Amino acid sequence: MAEQPNSQDKAPSFAMQRTYLKDLSLEMPNAPEILLEQEGPAVEVTLNVGGKRLAETIFETTVTVTVTTRIKDKVLYLVEATQAGIFEAANIPVEQLDPLLGIVCPTMLYPYLRANVADAITRTSLPALHLAEVNFQALYEQRIQEMAQQQQQQQQQGSDSGLYIPPGAKTN
């Protein structure tokens, strides 16, 4: 019976502790003149995921979006927002931790980010912009693939330049 609590202590656990809007910026640099334009705006959206370890089992994950809306060559509005969350992940196998933080956590945070961005834009008196759904697993896999390609290119450049030292080789 003494081993039972010990084995439960080692059970994997995961929970969101808190979510918060870490940063929000809204600019309308060409107002009020641009509000008189009749042409529809073009929208550009960029998305980034980040994170860091805060303590042994506590992590912060962030999802940052930049929305730039232009009419012709002038900015109608620019919104930058970072939604963050504090997550507890204990006894998670190492190979599962990065996908958990890079896929599951951003997926949990994104609805909050979407709502905050839509609210900020609505407060400009312009029609709300609702960000599209995001497949964070596909973004994660793309990031892993890009990192592997960069690493491979660095290794190739090292061997081409004569700077690469094979494993086990002796240097003086």
KEKE-3310 file (N, C-alpha, C; in steps of 0.2 Angstrom, whole numbers, plus 5000, padded with zeros to 4 digits):
npx = (5004:5010:5017:5007:5003:5015:5016:5005:5010:5019:5011:5007:5002:4992:4988:4979:4984:4982:4976:4980:4980:4994:4999:4993:4991:4984:4984:4979:4985:4982:4970:4959:4956:4958:4946:4937:4938:4932:4935:4937:4947:4963:4969:4982:4989:4999:5006:5013:5021:5026:5036:5041:5050:5045:5046:5051:5040:5031:5025:5026:5016:5014:5004:5006:4999:4999:4990:4988:4979:4976:4971:4973:4989:4990:4989:4975:4972:4982:4985:4992:4994:4996:4992:4993:4997:4998:5004:5004:5014:5017:5027:5027:5032:5048:5049:5036:5033:5037:5028:5016:5017:5019:5008:4995:4994:4994:4983:4973:4974:4971:4957:4954:4963:4958:4945:4949:4956:4946:4937:4945:4946:4932:4930:4935:4925:4925:4920:4920:4934:4936:4947:4954:4952:4965:4977:4986:4994:4999:5006:5016:5023:5028:5037:5046:5051:5057:5067:5075:5079:5087:5097:5102:5107:5117:5126:5130:5136:5146:5154:5158:5165:5177:5177:5170:5172:5173:5164:5173:5185:5202:5208:5221)
npy = (4994:5006:5010:5014:5029:5034:5030:5037:5050:5050:5050:5057:5074:5088:5105:5120:5135:5148:5161:5175:5192:5197:5207:5221:5231:5244:5253:5267:5274:5283:5289:5302:5303:5291:5284:5289:5283:5273:5261:5243:5235:5227:5213:5207:5194:5188:5175:5169:5158:5155:5152:5148:5141:5142:5137:5121:5113:5122:5132:5145:5149:5158:5166:5175:5188:5198:5209:5218:5230:5236:5250:5253:5259:5263:5261:5256:5250:5243:5229:5222:5208:5198:5184:5175:5160:5151:5136:5120:5106:5091:5077:5073:5064:5067:5068:5071:5083:5095:5095:5096:5109:5116:5113:5109:5119:5132:5130:5130:5143:5151:5154:5164:5174:5177:5182:5194:5201:5203:5211:5222:5228:5230:5241:5252:5256:5251:5237:5221:5210:5193:5182:5168:5150:5140:5128:5121:5110:5107:5119:5117:5106:5111:5120:5112:5104:5115:5119:5107:5107:5119:5115:5105:5112:5120:5110:5106:5117:5119:5108:5110:5121:5117:5118:5109:5096:5079:5068:5061:5064:5069:5085:5097)
npz = (5000:5003:4991:4982:4984:4980:4966:4961:4962:4952:4941:4925:4924:4919:4917:4914:4922:4922:4911:4901:4894:4888:4880:4871:4857:4847:4833:4823:4812:4801:4803:4804:4790:4782:4785:4777:4765:4752:4747:4749:4763:4763:4772:4782:4791:4804:4814:4829:4840:4856:4871:4888:4901:4918:4930:4938:4934:4928:4915:4903:4889:4874:4862:4848:4838:4823:4815:4801:4792:4777:4766:4750:4749:4762:4780:4788:4801:4814:4823:4837:4847:4861:4868:4883:4893:4909:4912:4920:4919:4924:4926:4913:4899:4891:4877:4874:4879:4872:4860:4868:4873:4862:4854:4860:4871:4864:4856:4866:4871:4860:4857:4866:4862:4849:4853:4860:4850:4841:4849:4852:4839:4836:4844:4838:4830:4818:4807:4815:4815:4813:4817:4808:4811:4817:4814:4825:4826:4813:4811:4821:4816:4804:4809:4816:4805:4797:4806:4806:4793:4793:4802:4795:4784:4790:4795:4782:4777:4786:4783:4770:4771:4777:4791:4798:4810:4811:4822:4835:4830:4832:4838:4837)
capx = (5000:5014:5019:5002:5003:5021:5015:5001:5014:5022:5006:5007:4997:4993:4982:4980:4983:4979:4977:4980:4982:5000:5001:4988:4992:4980:4985:4975:4989:4980:4963:4952:4956:4957:4939:4932:4939:4926:4938:4938:4953:4966:4971:4988:4989:5005:5005:5019:5020:5032:5035:5047:5049:5045:5049:5052:5034:5027:5028:5022:5015:5012:5002:5006:4996:4999:4985:4989:4974:4977:4967:4978:4995:4989:4987:4969:4973:4987:4983:4997:4991:4999:4989:4998:4995:5003:5002:5008:5015:5021:5028:5026:5039:5052:5047:5029:5033:5037:5022:5011:5018:5018:5002:4990:4994:4992:4976:4969:4974:4969:4950:4955:4966:4953:4940:4952:4957:4939:4934:4949:4944:4926:4930:4937:4919:4925:4917:4924:4938:4937:4953:4952:4954:4972:4979:4993:4998:5002:5011:5022:5026:5031:5042:5051:5054:5061:5073:5079:5082:5092:5102:5106:5111:5122:5131:5133:5140:5152:5159:5160:5170:5182:5177:5167:5176:5169:5164:5179:5192:5206:5211:5227)
capy = (5000:5012:5012:5017:5036:5036:5029:5042:5056:5050:5050:5063:5079:5094:5109:5128:5138:5155:5164:5183:5196:5200:5213:5223:5237:5245:5259:5269:5280:5287:5291:5300:5303:5284:5282:5291:5279:5268:5254:5238:5234:5221:5211:5203:5191:5184:5172:5166:5154:5156:5150:5147:5137:5147:5133:5114:5110:5127:5134:5150:5148:5164:5166:5182:5189:5204:5210:5224:5231:5242:5252:5255:5258:5266:5257:5257:5249:5238:5227:5217:5205:5192:5180:5170:5156:5148:5129:5115:5100:5087:5070:5072:5061:5073:5068:5073:5090:5100:5095:5098:5116:5119:5112:5109:5125:5137:5128:5132:5150:5155:5157:5170:5179:5179:5187:5200:5205:5206:5216:5229:5231:5233:5247:5257:5258:5247:5230:5216:5205:5187:5178:5161:5145:5139:5121:5122:5104:5109:5124:5114:5101:5115:5123:5106:5103:5121:5118:5101:5109:5124:5112:5101:5117:5122:5105:5105:5123:5118:5103:5113:5127:5114:5119:5103:5091:5073:5065:5057:5066:5073:5091:5100)
capz = (5000:5003:4985:4979:4983:4976:4959:4959:4962:4946:4936:4921:4925:4914:4918:4913:4928:4921:4905:4902:4889:4890:4877:4866:4854:4842:4830:4817:4810:4795:4804:4802:4783:4779:4787:4772:4759:4750:4745:4755:4765:4763:4778:4782:4798:4805:4820:4831:4846:4860:4877:4892:4908:4923:4936:4936:4931:4926:4909:4900:4882:4871:4855:4846:4831:4821:4810:4797:4787:4772:4760:4745:4752:4769:4785:4791:4808:4815:4830:4839:4853:4864:4873:4887:4898:4913:4912:4924:4916:4928:4925:4906:4896:4888:4870:4873:4882:4867:4857:4872:4874:4855:4850:4865:4875:4860:4855:4872:4871:4854:4857:4870:4858:4844:4856:4862:4844:4838:4853:4851:4832:4836:4848:4833:4826:4811:4808:4818:4811:4817:4815:4806:4815:4816:4815:4828:4825:4807:4812:4825:4812:4799:4813:4817:4798:4796:4811:4804:4787:4795:4805:4790:4780:4794:4794:4775:4776:4790:4780:4764:4772:4780:4798:4801:4813:4812:4828:4837:4827:4837:4836:4841)
cpx = (5004:5017:5014:5002:5009:5020:5010:5004:5017:5017:5007:5001:4998:4987:4984:4979:4980:4980:4976:4982:4988:5002:4995:4990:4987:4982:4981:4979:4987:4972:4964:4951:4954:4950:4935:4933:4933:4929:4938:4945:4956:4969:4977:4988:4996:5004:5012:5017:5026:5031:5042:5045:5050:5048:5049:5046:5029:5030:5023:5022:5012:5010:5002:5003:4997:4994:4986:4983:4975:4972:4972:4985:4995:4986:4980:4970:4979:4986:4989:4994:4995:4995:4993:4994:5000:5000:5007:5008:5020:5022:5026:5033:5042:5050:5040:5028:5033:5031:5016:5011:5017:5012:4996:4989:4991:4985:4971:4969:4971:4962:4950:4958:4961:4948:4943:4954:4951:4936:4938:4947:4937:4926:4933:4931:4919:4922:4922:4928:4938:4942:4951:4955:4961:4974:4986:4997:5002:5008:5018:5026:5030:5037:5048:5054:5059:5067:5077:5082:5088:5098:5106:5110:5117:5128:5134:5138:5147:5157:5162:5166:5176:5182:5174:5172:5172:5169:5170:5185:5195:5208:5217:5226)
cpy = (5006:5014:5015:5025:5038:5035:5034:5049:5056:5050:5057:5068:5085:5098:5117:5131:5145:5157:5172:5186:5199:5206:5215:5230:5238:5252:5260:5275:5285:5289:5299:5300:5296:5282:5284:5287:5274:5261:5250:5237:5227:5219:5206:5201:5187:5182:5169:5163:5154:5153:5149:5144:5142:5143:5126:5112:5115:5131:5140:5149:5155:5162:5173:5183:5197:5205:5217:5224:5237:5244:5255:5254:5261:5261:5260:5256:5243:5236:5221:5215:5199:5190:5175:5166:5153:5141:5125:5109:5096:5080:5068:5069:5067:5073:5071:5081:5095:5100:5098:5106:5119:5118:5113:5116:5131:5136:5131:5140:5154:5158:5164:5176:5182:5184:5194:5204:5208:5211:5223:5232:5234:5240:5253:5260:5255:5240:5226:5212:5199:5183:5171:5156:5143:5131:5121:5116:5105:5114:5122:5110:5105:5118:5118:5105:5109:5120:5113:5103:5114:5120:5108:5106:5119:5117:5105:5111:5122:5113:5106:5118:5124:5115:5113:5098:5085:5071:5060:5059:5070:5080:5093:5107)
cpz = (5000:4996:4981:4978:4979:4968:4957:4958:4955:4940:4932:4923:4921:4916:4916:4920:4928:4914:4905:4896:4891:4887:4872:4864:4848:4839:4824:4815:4805:4797:4805:4794:4780:4780:4781:4765:4758:4748:4751:4757:4764:4769:4778:4790:4798:4812:4822:4838:4850:4867:4881:4898:4913:4930:4933:4932:4928:4920:4907:4892:4880:4864:4853:4839:4830:4815:4807:4792:4783:4767:4755:4748:4759:4774:4788:4799:4808:4822:4831:4846:4855:4869:4877:4891:4902:4914:4917:4921:4920:4926:4917:4903:4891:4880:4869:4876:4877:4863:4861:4873:4867:4851:4855:4868:4870:4857:4860:4872:4866:4854:4861:4866:4853:4847:4858:4856:4841:4842:4852:4844:4832:4840:4844:4829:4819:4812:4811:4813:4816:4814:4813:4811:4813:4818:4818:4827:4818:4807:4816:4820:4807:4803:4814:4810:4796:4800:4808:4797:4788:4798:4800:4785:4784:4794:4788:4774:4780:4786:4773:4765:4776:4788:4802:4804:4814:4819:4830:4834:4832:4834:4840:4843)
residu = (MET:ALA:GLU:GLN:PRO:ASN:SER:GLN:ASP:LYS:ALA:PRO:SER:PHE:ALA:MET:GLN:ARG:THR:TYR:LEU:LYS:ASP:LEU:SER:LEU:GLU:MET:PRO:ASN:ALA:PRO:GLU:ILE:LEU:LEU:GLU:GLN:GLU:GLY:PRO:ALA:VAL:GLU:VAL:THR:LEU:ASN:VAL:GLY:GLY:LYS:ARG:LEU:ALA:GLU:THR:ILE:PHE:GLU:THR:THR:VAL:THR:VAL:THR:VAL:THR:THR:ARG:ILE:LYS:ASP:LYS:VAL:LEU:TYR:LEU:VAL:GLU:ALA:THR:GLN:ALA:GLY:ILE:PHE:GLU:ALA:ALA:ASN:ILE:PRO:VAL:GLU:GLN:LEU:ASP:PRO:LEU:LEU:GLY:ILE:VAL:CYS:PRO:THR:MET:LEU:TYR:PRO:TYR:LEU:ARG:ALA:ASN:VAL:ALA:ASP:ALA:ILE:THR:ARG:THR:SER:LEU:PRO:ALA:LEU:HIS:LEU:ALA:GLU:VAL:ASN:PHE:GLN:ALA:LEU:TYR:GLU:GLN:ARG:ILE:GLN:GLU:MET:ALA:GLN:GLN:GLN:GLN:GLN:GLN:GLN:GLN:GLN:GLY:SER:ASP:SER:GLY:LEU:TYR:ILE:PRO:PRO:GLY:ALA:LYS:THR:ASN)
# end
